[in-house]
Amino acid sequence: MEKDGPLGGKFYFKKLPNGVLDKTRVTCTICEAEFRYHRSNSSLGYHLRAKHPAESQDYRGLKTEEVSEKLTSALVVWIAKSCRPASMVEDDGLKEVLRAASGDMCYNPPSTETIVSRLRAVYEDQRAQRHTTLLGAMNVALTGDHWTSVDSDNYCAVTAHFIDNDWALQSFALAVSKTEERHYADHFLSVANEWKIGDKLTTLGTDSAWLYGNMVDVASLLPFEHMPCTAHILHSAITVALNDSGFERVLAKCREIVGHFEDSPANAQELNAQQAAHGHDTEALVQDAQTRWNSTLEMIKQIQRNKSVLTSILAQQNSTVTMLTEQELDRLQKLEELLEPCRYVTELLGGERYVSCSMVLPALRHLFWVMEPLDDDPVYVVTFKMVFTTDLAQRRASSNLTWLKIATALDPRFKDLKCLPKDERREVWTLVHDLLMAETQAQQPSVQIKEEPSPKKSKMSIFLLGSSDSDTEEEEDSIGRCLDRYKAEPKAGAGECPLQWWSKREGAHARLASIARKYLSTPATTVPCESLFSLSGDVTENKRASLSSEEVNRIVCLSNWLSAQKD
């Protein structure tokens, strides 16, 4: 028999006739009781405590300490990731769950004070790691968003975005702090100084609600460029088009149908039964929020998916709410076709794990092309397209076009600049040329002139006096050759990663690479920042309101940091 088994030899595995240990069953060395074994010691420990308490003291103390530490660490991570209040550990139900899971009915969760202390320690450790990462960044872009708690407190969130030395795009939260509306500019500068990145900042991205309100004044006070959120620009253009075209009546009827099933449990139950009978997935109809056009698109899709079911139910009920007519369903289908490209572009530009700023102008050009009126378009479709493109063109013109154009040129997928009119392409390369010239001059060591008695000029010094113009000409030629080499490179495919492209060719385009790293790191939208206020949905927002501002900052930032580590 082999007695070097689980729990320090308190149990052992028997040998089979062929001499191999049978590790599917174990035997107690004290009472010879036999148990099935599945690599878990919980039931074995329970047997020792219940039947042989004297023999289990050493194991029990070790196991309790080990399990307690693991559970405490897991609780800290759970509370941080899910934005839960630390007082959750005082819940009796949670204690019972943890006891059942650990197999130790004497286990007591750590105190709220212990969890708070551990959260602070984890926060400081994670913050230090990110601070070290930021120190190595050449340039940093920020996005900012604001949120109002149920107690009407203003919170401002700030996220950082940069491309590290390995050409990996980094994105994480810097702060979620209570602030006063009139002090937004001071808040951004304070966060930048706290993280010691004030001299590295390039752009600040904000939504269009701030863009056309107080954020215009805020941006003018900050020493870096403003980048309006493209997702909000699209949202505003779509909202204007929806309100000024001929879809209001059909959308009102859709909302009436949804409300008929949403407000009545009996109707909702009948809907689910009919969906199952027709072989459809059961789903509840959801009313759109008129301030969120993507929810309107989802409502339209739900009506379209369930039109046969809805027609059947409403006809049987003889309700005052009637189903859409074929003409109205056709109009709804055309609206879906208009909004679907906008949804695609919004989701494409809202990513934070890949370069998005350089895709803005190509994506908008695609939308302008999609929205060109066709000969067989109904009047209401033409109206929507014209209103949308007119409004979008105005908002595009007021965005940071210079930054977007340079970013597009430095993305090897779009460096042909076909998203721009031909007469603008030369201007973009002139901008890039000037950036290269400025960087070249900045890298040249400054010469300290020390006043000394003028020596007698040699013949050679006379020749050298005229060298400055030729140096400038050589720099111009060098920069021109640098740009020509880059433009001569084959264009990257649409599915290629521009950062991997630059990583492989940084040596060949060293002077241009530092500019590309700067311009490609700016996000196209503020979606990464907005996600800080929706980590756990609307329910969590109510929970956050009961926390102190320091806890909000610590837990929301930790949730963002730890979730990114998991990915």
N, C-alpha and C positions, 0 to 999 in steps of 0.2 A: 504493500500500500504506500501511496505517496502522501506525506503529511505537510508538504510545503505548498499549501493551498490558500484559498481566500481568507482574508481577515487575519493575516499573520499566522496561518497554520491552525486556526480554530476549526477550519473545515478542510477536508482533503478530497482529492479526486481518486476514484478507484481505477485500477488497471483492468483493461479488457484482456481476454485470453491471449491475444496476440501481443500483449505487452504495452499497447498504446493507452494513454490516459483517456478516460471518458470524461470530457469536460462539459457534458450536458447535465451531469448530476454531481452533487457534492454530499458529503456525509459529515455530521458533527462529530468531532473527536471526543466529546464529553458523553453524549447520550446515544451516539450512533444513529441519530435521526437522519433520514435521507431527504434531499430536496432537489427539485429541478433547478438548474443554474443557467441564467441567460446573461451573464456578464454584469449583473446588477447585484450589489451586496445589501440592498435595502431589506429584503425578507430575511437574510441571514443575520443581519444586525438586530432585527426585531426578535428573532429566535433567541439570540444570546441575552438580550435584555429581559425577555419574558421568562426564560427557563433557567438561565445561568447568570444571574445578575452579578455575582461575584467575579465571574470570569470576563465579564464584558466591560469592566470599568475602564481599562486602558484604551480599549477600542472606542468606547462611547465618547470619552473625552476628546480623542483625536478626531473622530468622525463629526462630532458636534461642532468643533471649532472649524474644521475644514468646510463642512456644509454651510455653516453660518456665514463664513467669509464669501463663499461663492454666491449665496443668496443675496447678501448685502450688495455685492458688486453688480449682480444682475438687476436688483431693484433700482440702483442708482442709474444704470444705463436705461432701464425701462422708463423711469420717471423723466429722465432728460430727453429721450427720443420722443416720448408721447406728450411732452409738455404737461405733466401731471404735477399737482402740488405735493410737496414732500410729506404732508400730513396723511397721505394715502396709506402709509405704513401702519397707522393706528386703526385701520378698519379691521373689525373682528373677522369679517368674512375672508379678507385677504390672509389673515393669520391662519385660519383653518385650511385654506387652500395650500399655503406653504408647508404646513405641518403634514398634510396628506401627501404632498409631492416629495418631501424629504424623508418621509417615513419616521420622523421624530416628533412624537406628539407633545414633547416638552419644549419644542422650538418656539422662541418668541422673536418677532421681527425687530430690527433695530429701531431706536427711537427716532422721532422726527429730527431732533438735534443732530443725531449721527448722520442721517441722510443728507441734511443740509451741509454739514461739514464735509462729507465725502463729495457732494456735488461741487462745492467750492474748490476742493483739491483737484478734481477731474477737470473742472473749468480752467483753472490756472495752468494745469499741465497742457491741455489742448491749446489754450491761448498762446502759451510759450512756443509750442511747435509752429503755430501759424505765424507768430511774430518773426521767428527765425526764417521761415520761408519768405515772408515779405521783405526781409532785409536783403535777400538775394535778388529781388525783382528789380528790373530796370525801370519799368513803368507800371502804373496801377490805375485802372479805371474804376469808378464807383457807380453804383446805382442806389437811388434813394426812394423810399416810399413812406407814406404816413398812414396811421391807423388810429381810430378813436375807440377807446374802451367803452363798456356799458356805463362807466362812471364819467364819461365825457373827458377823459384824459387823453391828450395827444401823445402818440408814440411815433418816433421816426426810426426807420430801419435803414441800415447802410450795409451794402455788400461790396466786396473787393473782387476784381477780376484782372488777371495778368497771365502772361505766357512765361513760364519759367525757362531756365537754361537748357532744359531737355526738350523744349518746344511742346510742353504739355500745358493745356489751358487749365488754370486754377481758378476756382470760384468759391467763396465762402463768406459767411456773415462776419461783420466787424462789430456791430452794435445794434441793439434795439432799445432805445432810451426814451424816457418821458421827456418831452420838451414843449416849449411854447411856440405857437405858430410864427410869431414875429421873430423868433430866434433860430430859424432853420439854417440860415447861412452860417451863423456861429457854431451850430451843432455839427455841420459837416466839417468845418475846419477843426473843431475840437476833436472829433473822432480821428481825423487824419493825423493830427499832432500826437494824439495818444498812442497811435500805432506807429508813429515816426515815419510816415510816408508822405508828408506834406510836400516834399520836393520831388516826388515821383508821380504825382497825380496828373492825369491827362484829360479825362472827361468825367462828367457827372450825368448819368441818365436818370430822367424823371418822367412821370406820366404826363399826359397832355392836360390833365386837370390842373396840375401845377404850372404847366407850360404857359397856359393862357391866363393864369391867375398870379398868385404871389411868387411862383417859381421864376418868372421872368426877372423880377427884382433880385431874387436870391442868386440866380446864375450870374447876374451882372456884378455881384459883390465877390464872387469866387475867382481865384486865380487859375482856373482851368476851364475847359470848354464844356458847353452844355450839349447833351445828346438827347433829344426828345424820343420818347418811347414809340417805336413804329407800330406796336400792337394797338396802342391807344389812338394813334393817327388813323389806322384802319377802322377802328371801332367808331370813331367820330364820323368818318366819311360814310360808313355803312348806315349809321343811325340817321344821318341827314337824308340819305337816299331812300331809306324805308319810309320816312315821314313825308317825303315829297313825291312819291310815286303812287301807283294805283293798287297797293297791296293792303291798305289799312282795313278794308271791309272784310277781306278773306281771313286776315289774321285775327280780327275781332271774333269772327265766327269760330275759328279754331280754338280760341281761348274759352268761348262759351261751351264748346263740346268738352274740352278738357275739364272745365269746372264742373260739368254735369256728373262726371265720373269721380273727380277728385273730392268733391264735397259730400258724396253719398257713399257710405260703406256698402250698401246693398248694390248700387250700380257698379262699384269697383269690383265687388265679388262676382257679379254677373260678367263683367268684362274679362276677368281672369278665367272664368269657366269657358267662355266662348273662345278665348285665345287658345286654350288647351284643346278644345274640340276641333278647332281649325288647324291644329298642328303648329301654332305659333308659340314663341317664347312668351311666358306670362310677364307682363310688365305694367307698372302703374303709369298712367299718363301724368306728365309733369307740366305744370303751367310755366310759361316762360317769364323771365324777368325782363321787362321792356328796356331796362338799362344795360342788358347784356345780350347782344345780337346772337351770340353763339347758342344761347339757350332758346332763342326763337328758331334757329335752324334745327335744333334737336326736337323741339315740339313739332315742327313741320315733318321731320322724318318719322316721328311716332305716329302722326296722323296717317301718313302714307303707308307705313307698315301695317297698320291696323284698319285700313279703310273698309275692307270687307266685313270685318267683325263689327266695327262701329255702325256701318250701314244696317246690318242685321239687327243689332240691339235697339238702335233708335227707332227702327221701323216697328219692331214688336212692342215697344213701350208706348208707341203713339205719343211721344213726348213733344213738347213745344220746341225743344231743341232739335234741330234737323241736321242731317248729314250734309256735307258739302256736295254741291252739284258737280257734274262732270266738268263743266266749264270752270268752276272754282277749283277743283282738283288739278286741272291743267295749269291754272294760274299758280297754284301752290307748287307744282312740279317745276315750273319755270323759275320761281323764286329760289327753290332749293338749288337749281343749277347755277344761279347767280351767286349764291352765298358760299357754295362749296369751295370754289377756288380761294375765296377769302379765308375760309377756315384753314385750308392747307397752308397758305402763306403765313397766317398767324402762328400756327403750330410750328412751322419750319423756323421762323425767326425767334420763337420763344425759347429755344433750347439754350442751356448753359454749359453743356459738355462739349460743344463744338463751336467753331468760328461762325458768327452770325452777322456781324456788322457788314461784312463784304457782300452779303447776299441781299441786302435791302434794295439796292437799286435794280439788280436783275429781277428780283421778285416783284417789285412795283411795275417794272416794265412788262412783266408777264401779265399782271392784272390789267394794265392799260390795254394790252393786246386782246385779252379775253373779253373785255368790256366794250370792244368796238361794235357798234350797232350792225346788225345783219339785215339784209333786204326783207327777210320773212319774219323779223321780230315784231311782236305786237307793240302797240303804242306804249303800254305801261312798262314793257321791258326796255324799250328805247329810252323812256324817261328815266328809269332807274339807272341805266348805264351812263347817261349824260350827266345826271346829278352827281353820281358817285365819282366819275372821272374828273369832273370839274372841281369838286371839293377836295379830292385826293391830290390833284395837281397843286392846288393852293397850299395844302398842308406840306406837301413834299418840298415846295419852294422855300418854306419857312423852317425846314429842318436844317441840320448841320450838313449841308450838301458837300462842302469841301472835304470834311472828314470822311464821309461816305464814299466819295469818288476816289480818294487816295487809297482807302481800304480795299475798294473793288479792284483798283489797278494792281495792288500788291497781293491779291489772291490769284494764284496761278490758274485757277479755273475760269476766271473772268477777266484776265489781263488784256484780252482783245477789246474790252470796253464796248462791246456791241449793244449793251443796254443804254448807251448814251448816244446822242446825235454826233455825227462825224466832226462837226465843228467844235465840240466840247472835248474831244479826246486829246487833241494836241495840248489844250489848256491843262488837262490833268497831268500829263507827262511833264509839263513845265513846272507844275507844283512839286512833283516828285523830284525833279532836277534841283529845284531850289532847296528842298529839304536835304538832299545829299550834299549840296554845297555848304549849307549851314552846319551840317554835322562834321564835314571835313574841316572846316575852319575852327569849329569848337574843339576838335581833337588835336589841333596844332598847338604845341607848347608856346605859351606867351613869353616874349623876350623882355627881360628886365633891362632897361636902359640905365646905365650908371654914368653919371656925368664925370668925365675925366678930361684932362687937357687933350685937345684934339691933336692926334698924331699927324705926322706929315703923310698926306695921301700918296699911296703908291699907284702905279699905273693900273695894277690889277683891280684895286678898289674902285677905280673909275668905271671899269667895265661892269663890276658887280652892281653898281648903283642902278643900272637899267634892267635888273633881272626881275623886278616885281611884276611887271606886266606879263613877261613870259611865263612866270610861275602861275599866274592866274589863268593864262591860256592853257597851260598844261593841265591844271585842275579841271578846267572846262572839258578838255578832251578826254581826260580820265573818267569824269562823271558821265560824259556822253557814251563812252565805250561800256561803262558799267550798265547803263540803261539798255544799250543795244544788246548786250549779252543776255540780259534778263528777258527782253522782249523776243529774242530769237529762240528762247527755250520753247519746246512744244507745250501747248496748253494742257493743263491737267484735266483729267476726266471729271465729269460731274460728280461721280461717287468717290473721288479721291479726297484725302484729308490734306488741306493746304499746309497744316503744321508739319505733317510728315514730309511733305514736299520740301519745305524750307529746312527741315532737320537734315535731310540728305544733301542739300545744296548750299548750306550756309557758308561753307568754305569758298565756293565759287562766287557767291554774291554777298560777301561779308559786310560790305558797306550798306547794302540795301536791306540786309537781314534785320539789323537793329531797328530800322524804320518799320519794317513789316511786323516785327514783334510788338511794337508800340500800337500801331493802328489796328491790327487784327484782334487785339485783346478786348476792345470795347464791345459790350453786348448791344444787340439791336433793340432790345426791349428791357423793361424793368421787371419782367416775369420772375427772374431769380429772387429779386428782393420782395416782391409781392407774396411769394410762396412762404416767406417767413411768418406771415400772418394767417396762413391757412394750412399749417402743418398738420393739424388734426381736425380741421373743419370748424364750423360755426360753434359747435359745442365747446371746443377747446377755447374759443375766444372768451366765452363766459367764465371759464376756469381761470384764464389768464388775468381777467379783470380783478380777481380776488387776491392776486399775488402782488407783492411789492414790486416797484420798478426794477430794483436790483435783481430780484428773482426772475422777472420777465426776461431781462437781458441775458442772465446766466443760462436759464433753461432753454430759451429759444435758440440762442447761439450754439449751445451744446447739442441740441437736437439736430441742427443743421450740420455741425461738424461730425458728429458720430454717424449720422445717416450717410454722409459722403464717404466716410471710411468704409462702411459696409459695402457700398457700391464699388 
